[in-house]
Amino acid sequence: MPNCAACRILYGAKLPPQDPPCDTCRPVLCDENEDAIMLYSIVQNQWIMGAGGPVEINHLAVWAAIDRYGVKDGVKVFEKILALSRWMMNRINEKKET
């Protein structure tokens, strides 16, 4: 995972000071998360929408992708995709508030 605090310090110490490229930052992926990341990239637009924006990722779409790609530990990958989608929804909602 990236070290966000260190990155902010590094970019803040530049002359002139700069904002870190948080929107384009790519964290280092662990091998155990590859299936979840790959499948999330497939279902990332399958949001269930509410009046204020996305409220949940479509579980049926996630399970269909897990089944279609023959993922071994489907429940574990499903849980990781849900965690990633919640993180993404929080980022979307934070951007709306600013």
N, C-alpha and C positions, 0 to 999 in steps of 0.2 A: 504494500500500500504506500501511496505517496506520503511524505511527511509535510503536511500542509503548513504547520507553524514554521518549520525551517525554510520552506519555500517563500513564505511571506517575508521573513527576515532577509533572505537572500535578495529578493527583488526590491525590497525597501531600502537596501544598502547601496543599490546601484546609483550612479550619477548620470542623469537625474533619477530619483526614485521612480520605480515603476510598479504597477499592479501585477500580481502573478497571473499567469494564463489559466486560471481555474476552470474556465469553460471548456478548454481543450486538453486538460490534464488527463492522461491515460494511466490509471493505476496498474501496477504490475499484477498480472493474474497468476493465481496459484493453479497448478494442474488440476486440483480437485474441483475447481470452479468452471472449467472449460465448457462442460456440457450446459451448465446453467446460463453462462454468458452467450453461448452460441444460440441456444433456444430463445433466450430473451430477445436477441437481435431479430429473431423471426416473428415473435408475438408482440413486440414493443408498441405496436400501434393498435392493439386490441383492447382499448380502454372501454370501460363502462362509464358513460358520461352522466354527470349530474348538472344541475343548473350552474354551478360554479366551476365546472371543469371535471377532470377525471376523478372517479371515486374508487375505482378498483380495476385491476386487470381481469380480463375475461378468463375465468378458470377453465372453461371448456376449451378455449383456444390453446391454453397452456398444456392441458392434458392431451389434446389432439396432437400437438407438436411432440410431446414426450413419447406418445405411442408411435407416431409416424417415423420418428428417428430411432426408435428402439433403444432408448436410454435405459441402462441397467437399473439404477437406483432411482426410479421415478419419483418416489415420495420426497426424497432428499433434494433432488433437483427442483421439484415443484416448490418446496419451502424456500429454496434459495431464490427462485424467480419471484416469488411473492415478496421476499425481503427487498430484492432489488427494485421491484416495481413500487413498493411503498417509499423507498428512498427517492426514486425518481418523481413520484407524486409530490413529495415534500419539496423537492427542488422546484417543481413547476409552480406550486402554491407560493413558495417564497418569492419567486420572480414576479408573480401577479401582485404581491403586496408592496413591492418596491416601485 
